[in-house]
Amino acid sequence: MKNIFDKAVAQEVIERINKLTVASKPLWGKMTVDQMLAHLNVTYEFLYEDKHPKPKGITKWILKTFIKKIVVGEKAYAKNSRTAPEFLVTSEKDFLFEKERLNSNIMRTLELGTEYFDNRESHSFGKLTISEWNIMFYKHLDHHLSQFGV
């Protein structure tokens, strides 16, 4: 697994994002390119914006017990796998805005660095190690950029 906290890897991901155009089509799945970029930004909204309520009770237990190992484990996501309701983007989005926002979020994460994320509480899964944060970020980005052929 590549390390998104490495400047060269973050730059490589941004270069892949910058290859996308409004005309980019998915190799699988239903999302348009603007929806995919907005979908990727949700991960960062959980971190940097107070936009989504934190899960509680049984929902939090399910996320920590079952979903966490899928999200922070090294096994790649399956094509056409289901996503959490908070990550569903069904309306049209502003492609350039979402692309710039995603690039900015990646750079902000890089600049904050591993010390910021070491044992940091995630929105849904409790405290994560630096390795788990990296896997969660990079695996999701790579999955959807591959979905769009970049």
Beta strands, then each sheet from edge to edge (+ up, - down):
strand 1: 120-122
strand 2: 126-128
sheet 1: 1+ 2-
end
